[in-house]
Amino acid sequence: MSDRTGIGYVDATWQPGAGCTRISPGCKNCWAIGTVKRLHANYKVPADYSGLVKETENGADWTGNVNLFWDRLGKPLEWRKPRNIAVWFQGDLFHPGVPDEYLDRIFATMALAQQHTFLLLTKRPERMREYLDDAWHGRRHIIKAGSNLLGGLGAISLANVLKKASPPPNIWAGLSVSTQEEWDRKREFFLKTPAAGHWLSLEPLLESIMLHLEDIPGDWWCETCQVLLDGSRGGLVLVEPDETCDTCHEPVKVRPILDFVTAGCEQLPGGRPGRPAKYSWFGALYNQCQKYEIPFYLKQAEWGGRVVKEPGIGINPMNDLPEGWR
């Protein structure tokens, strides 16, 4: 748990668990492995990081185990000041080792903590879409989890939240990819995941990536009700162009299918650059985002043999969204 992240668009991190398995080219030099290894060696850290990392002839690697930190489930409810919170960045929230019942409690906490914006990030969009399709349409498991967290009052509060907007406006789905093949294979699962916001992380960027969003329509969005009106992504109501919201009767507007894109080069321990990422790749992404009217943020890039944070291309996407989109 931390209020210091070093990431321009994140105010705090929330780690209700840890552990993962490498599944993509971007995982080769996973920074989280070293972080978890250090935390396990630190006797001052109360959470159980044992059994998550092993030593191999090629260096440290994940064991494939996942540890659940039950005592951290309600932590965001204690933070009164609004934050942009990164969720489970020491692994993957949708790893097969994370039970659905535990996900229910995580999502119940996020839905109840309406003062915050939660940024999910996964390399497993298939499971994310499957889980959220069931969670937001069925709702019963999430409401039961709210009861487990806060008793009957939690269940009632959660039922009211989900009745107003399901999916809730403060939970954003994120996808992490590093290559064109990954994006082409995973984008459909990701973009059809029911969530109020969708963001794309291209870090480490290992080659030039074309987003190819011309064939994907944007979402119909009601700023007054703070809900998606596009049924293809789990919204509440289907509408036609130029219509008004059935709930508040205010005009609806189109927002891009992606809410922001962030990219960066690979960074090794000690701040050393890893596999190279060309500036032309970042420039091409920036130009595409300008074309699609999607905020773009360059998190880090190599310059003079070192990794430079926020080198000035793009903006902080969480500060550049139109009013009412967060």
C-alpha positions as CSV (number, residue, x, y, z in Angstrom):
1,M,0.0,0.0,0.0
2,S,1.5,3.3,-1.0
3,D,0.7,7.0,-1.7
4,R,4.0,7.4,-3.6
5,T,4.0,5.7,-7.0
6,G,6.4,7.5,-9.3
7,I,3.6,7.1,-12.0
8,G,2.2,10.4,-13.2
9,Y,-1.4,9.2,-13.5
10,V,-1.5,7.2,-10.3
11,D,-1.8,8.7,-6.8
12,A,-1.7,5.4,-4.8
13,T,-1.4,1.7,-5.1
14,W,-3.6,-1.0,-3.5
15,Q,-2.2,-4.5,-3.3
16,P,-4.9,-6.9,-2.1
17,G,-2.6,-9.7,-3.2
18,A,0.5,-10.6,-5.1
19,G,1.9,-13.3,-7.5
20,C,1.8,-14.0,-11.2
21,T,3.1,-16.1,-14.1
22,R,4.9,-14.8,-17.2
23,I,2.7,-15.1,-20.3
24,S,4.0,-12.6,-22.9
25,P,7.1,-11.0,-24.4
26,G,6.8,-8.0,-22.1
27,C,7.1,-10.2,-19.1
28,K,10.8,-11.1,-19.8
29,N,12.2,-8.5,-17.4
30,C,9.2,-8.1,-15.1
31,W,10.0,-5.4,-12.5
32,A,7.4,-6.8,-10.1
33,I,9.5,-10.0,-9.5
34,G,12.3,-8.0,-8.0
35,T,9.9,-5.9,-5.9
36,V,8.2,-9.0,-4.5
37,K,11.6,-10.6,-3.8
38,R,12.7,-7.5,-1.8
39,L,9.5,-7.3,0.1
40,H,9.7,-11.0,1.1
41,A,13.3,-10.3,2.5
42,N,12.1,-7.3,4.5
43,Y,11.0,-8.4,7.9
44,K,9.2,-5.1,8.5
45,V,6.7,-5.9,5.8
46,P,3.7,-7.6,7.5
47,A,2.2,-9.1,4.3
48,D,3.1,-12.7,3.3
49,Y,5.2,-12.6,0.2
50,S,6.6,-16.2,0.7
51,G,6.4,-18.7,-2.1
52,L,5.9,-16.2,-4.9
53,V,9.4,-16.0,-6.4
54,K,11.9,-18.7,-7.1
55,E,15.6,-18.7,-8.2
56,T,16.4,-20.4,-11.6
57,E,19.5,-20.7,-13.7
58,N,18.2,-17.6,-15.6
59,G,17.5,-15.6,-12.5
60,A,14.5,-15.0,-10.4
61,D,11.0,-16.0,-11.7
62,W,7.5,-16.3,-10.5
63,T,6.5,-19.6,-9.0
64,G,2.9,-19.3,-10.3
65,N,1.5,-19.0,-6.8
66,V,-0.8,-16.2,-5.6
67,N,-1.0,-14.9,-2.1
68,L,-4.2,-13.1,-1.0
69,F,-3.9,-10.3,1.5
70,W,-7.3,-10.4,3.2
71,D,-6.5,-7.7,5.7
72,R,-6.0,-5.2,2.9
73,L,-9.4,-5.6,1.3
74,G,-11.1,-2.6,2.9
75,K,-8.1,-0.2,2.8
76,P,-9.5,2.1,0.1
77,L,-12.6,2.7,2.2
78,E,-10.4,4.3,4.8
79,W,-8.9,6.8,2.4
80,R,-11.2,9.9,2.3
81,K,-9.2,12.0,-0.1
82,P,-10.0,11.0,-3.7
83,R,-7.2,9.1,-5.4
84,N,-6.4,7.4,-8.7
85,I,-5.5,4.0,-7.4
86,A,-3.5,1.3,-9.2
87,V,-4.9,-2.2,-8.3
88,W,-2.7,-5.3,-7.8
89,F,0.3,-4.1,-9.8
90,Q,2.5,-6.8,-8.1
91,G,1.1,-9.4,-10.4
92,D,-2.2,-9.8,-12.3
93,L,-5.6,-9.3,-10.8
94,F,-7.1,-11.8,-13.3
95,H,-4.4,-14.5,-12.8
96,P,-6.1,-17.9,-12.7
97,G,-4.9,-18.3,-9.1
98,V,-7.2,-15.5,-7.9
99,P,-10.6,-17.0,-7.0
100,D,-13.8,-15.4,-8.3
101,E,-15.0,-15.1,-4.7
102,Y,-11.9,-12.9,-3.8
103,L,-12.5,-10.8,-6.9
104,D,-16.1,-10.3,-5.7
105,R,-14.7,-8.7,-2.5
106,I,-12.2,-6.5,-4.4
107,F,-14.9,-5.2,-6.8
108,A,-17.3,-4.7,-3.9
109,T,-14.7,-2.5,-2.2
110,M,-14.1,-0.5,-5.4
111,A,-17.8,0.0,-6.1
112,L,-18.3,1.2,-2.5
113,A,-15.3,3.6,-2.6
114,Q,-16.9,6.0,-5.0
115,Q,-14.5,8.8,-4.1
116,H,-11.7,7.0,-5.9
117,T,-10.9,6.0,-9.5
118,F,-9.5,2.5,-9.7
119,L,-7.2,1.5,-12.5
120,L,-7.1,-2.2,-13.3
121,L,-4.4,-3.6,-15.5
122,T,-4.2,-7.2,-16.9
123,K,-2.5,-9.3,-19.6
124,R,-5.5,-11.6,-19.4
125,P,-8.4,-9.8,-20.9
126,E,-10.3,-13.0,-21.6
127,R,-10.9,-13.7,-17.9
128,M,-11.5,-10.0,-17.2
129,R,-14.3,-9.8,-19.7
130,E,-15.8,-13.1,-18.6
131,Y,-15.8,-12.2,-14.9
132,L,-17.1,-8.6,-15.4
133,D,-19.8,-9.8,-17.8
134,D,-21.1,-12.0,-15.0
135,A,-20.4,-9.6,-12.2
136,W,-22.2,-6.5,-13.5
137,H,-25.1,-8.3,-15.0
138,G,-25.8,-10.7,-12.2
139,R,-24.7,-8.4,-9.3
140,R,-25.7,-10.9,-6.7
141,H,-22.2,-12.1,-5.9
142,I,-20.8,-8.5,-5.7
143,I,-23.7,-7.5,-3.3
144,K,-23.0,-10.6,-1.1
145,A,-19.4,-9.6,-1.0
146,G,-20.4,-6.1,0.2
147,S,-22.3,-7.8,3.0
148,N,-19.2,-9.8,4.0
149,L,-17.2,-6.6,4.1
150,L,-19.5,-4.2,5.9
151,G,-22.5,-6.3,7.0
152,G,-26.1,-5.5,5.9
153,L,-25.3,-1.8,5.5
154,G,-22.6,-2.7,3.0
155,A,-25.0,-4.8,0.9
156,I,-27.6,-2.1,0.9
157,S,-25.1,0.6,-0.1
158,L,-23.7,-1.6,-2.9
159,A,-27.1,-2.5,-4.2
160,N,-27.9,1.3,-4.5
161,V,-24.6,2.0,-6.3
162,L,-25.1,-0.8,-8.8
163,K,-28.8,0.2,-9.4
164,K,-27.6,3.7,-10.4
165,A,-24.8,2.5,-12.6
166,S,-23.5,-0.9,-13.5
167,P,-20.6,-1.0,-14.3
168,P,-19.8,1.7,-11.7
169,P,-18.2,4.9,-13.2
170,N,-15.1,4.7,-10.9
171,I,-13.7,1.3,-12.1
172,W,-11.5,1.4,-15.3
173,A,-10.3,-1.7,-17.2
174,G,-6.8,-1.7,-18.4
175,L,-4.8,-3.9,-20.8
176,S,-1.0,-4.3,-20.9
177,V,0.6,-5.4,-24.2
178,S,4.0,-4.9,-25.8
179,T,3.6,-6.1,-29.4
180,Q,1.3,-5.8,-32.4
181,E,0.4,-9.5,-32.3
182,E,-0.7,-9.2,-28.6
183,W,-2.9,-6.2,-29.3
184,D,-4.5,-7.7,-32.4
185,R,-5.3,-10.9,-30.4
186,K,-6.5,-9.4,-27.2
187,R,-8.2,-6.1,-28.2
188,E,-11.6,-7.5,-28.9
189,F,-11.9,-9.1,-25.5
190,F,-10.6,-5.9,-23.9
191,L,-12.7,-3.4,-25.7
192,K,-15.9,-5.4,-25.2
193,T,-15.3,-5.7,-21.4
194,P,-18.0,-3.9,-19.5
195,A,-16.3,-1.0,-17.7
196,A,-16.8,2.7,-17.4
197,G,-13.3,3.5,-18.7
198,H,-10.7,1.6,-20.9
199,W,-7.0,2.4,-20.9
200,L,-4.1,0.8,-22.7
201,S,-0.6,0.4,-21.3
202,L,2.1,-0.2,-23.9
203,E,5.1,-0.8,-21.6
204,P,7.5,-2.1,-22.3
205,L,6.9,-1.1,-26.0
206,L,8.9,-3.6,-28.0
207,E,7.8,-2.6,-31.5
208,S,5.7,-0.1,-33.4
209,I,2.0,-0.8,-32.8
210,M,-0.9,0.3,-34.9
211,L,-4.2,0.6,-32.9
212,H,-6.5,0.2,-35.9
213,L,-9.6,1.7,-34.3
214,E,-11.3,2.9,-37.4
215,D,-13.7,-0.1,-37.4
216,I,-14.7,0.3,-33.7
217,P,-17.4,2.8,-32.8
218,G,-17.2,5.0,-29.8
219,D,-19.5,4.7,-26.8
220,W,-22.6,6.7,-26.1
221,W,-22.1,8.4,-22.8
222,C,-24.5,10.4,-20.6
223,E,-22.5,12.9,-18.5
224,T,-25.5,13.7,-16.3
225,C,-26.1,10.0,-15.2
226,Q,-22.4,9.1,-15.5
227,V,-23.2,5.8,-17.4
228,L,-22.3,4.2,-20.7
229,L,-25.3,3.8,-23.0
230,D,-23.7,1.3,-25.4
231,G,-25.1,-2.2,-24.7
232,S,-22.1,-3.8,-26.5
233,R,-20.0,-3.0,-23.5
234,G,-22.4,-3.8,-20.7
235,G,-24.2,-0.4,-20.5
236,L,-27.7,0.0,-19.3
237,V,-29.6,1.3,-22.4
238,L,-29.2,1.1,-26.1
239,V,-29.6,4.4,-27.9
240,E,-29.5,5.6,-31.5
241,P,-27.4,8.6,-32.7
242,D,-28.7,12.1,-31.7
243,E,-31.1,10.6,-29.1
244,T,-31.3,11.6,-25.5
245,C,-30.8,9.6,-22.3
246,D,-33.9,7.6,-21.3
247,T,-33.2,8.4,-17.7
248,C,-32.5,12.1,-17.5
249,H,-33.5,13.1,-21.1
250,E,-30.3,15.0,-21.6
251,P,-28.4,14.7,-24.9
252,V,-25.8,12.0,-25.0
253,K,-22.4,12.3,-26.7
254,V,-19.8,10.0,-28.2
255,R,-16.6,9.3,-26.3
256,P,-13.6,7.4,-27.8
257,I,-13.5,3.6,-27.4
258,L,-10.2,4.1,-25.5
259,D,-10.0,6.7,-22.7
260,F,-6.3,7.0,-22.7
261,V,-3.1,5.3,-23.8
262,T,0.2,5.2,-22.0
263,A,3.6,3.9,-23.3
264,G,7.2,3.6,-22.1
265,C,10.5,1.8,-22.7
266,E,11.7,-1.1,-20.7
267,Q,13.6,-0.3,-17.4
268,L,15.9,-2.8,-15.7
269,P,17.0,-2.7,-12.1
270,G,19.1,0.4,-11.2
271,G,17.3,2.5,-13.8
272,R,19.1,1.0,-16.7
273,P,17.3,0.8,-20.1
274,G,16.3,-2.7,-21.3
275,R,15.3,-3.7,-24.8
276,P,15.3,-0.7,-27.1
277,A,12.2,1.3,-27.9
278,K,12.5,3.8,-30.8
279,Y,11.3,7.3,-30.5
280,S,9.5,6.9,-33.8
281,W,7.3,4.2,-32.2
282,F,6.2,6.7,-29.5
283,G,5.7,9.4,-32.1
284,A,3.5,7.1,-34.2
285,L,1.4,6.3,-31.1
286,Y,1.0,9.9,-30.3
287,N,-0.1,10.7,-33.8
288,Q,-2.7,7.9,-33.7
289,C,-4.1,9.1,-30.4
290,Q,-4.3,12.7,-31.8
291,K,-6.3,11.3,-34.7
292,Y,-8.7,9.3,-32.5
293,E,-8.9,12.1,-29.9
294,I,-7.5,9.8,-27.2
295,P,-5.2,11.3,-24.5
296,F,-1.6,9.9,-24.7
297,Y,1.0,9.8,-21.9
298,L,4.7,8.9,-22.5
299,K,5.7,7.5,-19.1
300,Q,9.4,7.0,-19.8
301,A,11.9,6.7,-22.6
302,E,15.7,6.1,-23.1
303,W,17.9,9.1,-23.5
304,G,21.7,9.0,-23.4
305,G,21.9,5.5,-22.0
306,R,19.5,6.1,-19.1
307,V,15.7,6.0,-18.6
308,V,14.1,9.4,-18.4
309,K,10.7,9.7,-16.7
310,E,8.0,11.8,-18.4
311,P,10.1,13.2,-21.2
312,G,7.4,15.5,-22.3
313,I,5.5,13.8,-25.2
314,G,1.8,13.8,-24.4
315,I,0.1,14.7,-21.1
316,N,-1.2,13.2,-17.9
317,P,-4.3,11.5,-19.2
318,M,-6.2,11.6,-15.9
319,N,-6.0,15.4,-15.9
320,D,-6.9,15.9,-19.5
321,L,-10.3,14.0,-19.7
322,P,-13.3,16.2,-20.3
323,E,-15.3,17.1,-17.2
324,G,-17.7,14.4,-16.1
325,W,-15.7,11.5,-17.6
326,R,-14.2,10.5,-14.2
